[in-house]
Amino acid sequence: MGVLNKAKKVSGISEEGEERALYVCLACETTFEVQHHTCPTCGSFDVRHSKWVQE
């Protein structure tokens, strides 16, 4: 499974209707409720809003 597919899976709203984090790091798949310019977990600059990675 590719990084974008994994990001799509962890972002947005779950099938049960629960809201999830709004932002996701595409490098390490860590999710956040606030926007970071760099991922505090892995240092990547590839942090995106979940709606940007959804189909």
C-alpha positions as CSV (number, residue, x, y, z in Angstrom):
1,M,0.0,0.0,0.0
2,G,1.4,3.4,-1.0
3,V,1.9,6.4,1.3
4,L,-1.0,8.3,-0.2
5,N,-3.3,5.3,0.3
6,K,-2.3,5.0,3.9
7,A,-2.8,8.7,4.5
8,K,-6.3,8.5,3.0
9,K,-7.1,5.6,5.3
10,V,-6.0,7.5,8.5
11,S,-7.5,10.9,7.5
12,G,-11.0,12.4,7.4
13,I,-14.0,10.8,9.1
14,S,-14.2,7.2,10.0
15,E,-17.0,4.9,8.9
16,E,-18.5,5.1,12.3
17,G,-18.8,8.9,11.9
18,E,-16.0,9.8,14.3
19,E,-14.0,12.9,13.3
20,R,-10.3,12.2,13.0
21,A,-7.2,14.5,12.9
22,L,-7.3,17.2,10.3
23,Y,-3.6,16.9,9.3
24,V,-1.4,13.9,8.4
25,C,2.3,13.5,7.8
26,L,2.7,11.6,4.5
27,A,6.2,10.4,5.5
28,C,5.4,8.7,8.9
29,E,1.6,8.8,8.9
30,T,1.3,10.7,12.2
31,T,-1.9,12.6,12.5
32,F,-2.5,16.0,14.1
33,E,-5.4,18.2,15.1
34,V,-3.3,21.4,14.4
35,Q,-1.2,22.3,11.4
36,H,2.6,21.9,11.7
37,H,5.1,23.1,9.1
38,T,7.3,20.2,9.9
39,C,6.3,16.9,11.4
40,P,7.4,16.9,15.1
41,T,7.8,13.1,14.9
42,C,10.0,12.6,11.9
43,G,10.9,16.1,10.7
44,S,9.3,15.8,7.3
45,F,8.0,18.9,5.5
46,D,5.2,16.8,3.9
47,V,2.3,17.5,6.4
48,R,-1.0,17.8,4.5
49,H,-4.6,18.6,5.3
50,S,-6.6,15.5,5.2
51,K,-9.0,16.8,2.5
52,W,-5.9,17.2,0.2
53,V,-5.2,13.5,0.3
54,Q,-8.7,12.1,0.0
55,E,-10.1,10.9,-3.3
